[in-house]
């Protein structure tokens, strides 16, 4: 996961790496048929990605985003 600031467009950017390896790809494909979880009020997300997001959020992403929003309160988050 990488966070960045684009001052020209006044945005905060949150990015995630792509799938790595066949094992992870297999897990993602199997998850497609198994479960989806509600993701806030905007829809549903595959459980694999939901769990990964929550793990990152609790592992420091929340602090990083909150710090960036405090420093750049008028910037949009992408």
C-alpha angles and dihedrals in degrees: 000000000000130000123199141173123227107195094182092061095027095234138132112221125208115189136179130203122249129251114300119206137345094279093061091042090053091051091050092049093049090048089057089070098039117050149354126191130208109257109207110291097315103080142277134317132195111267092237092060093039091055091046091050093049091048091052092043092054092040095064108296092103092055092046094051093044091051092049093047089050091051094042105027095165096050121105118235116233 
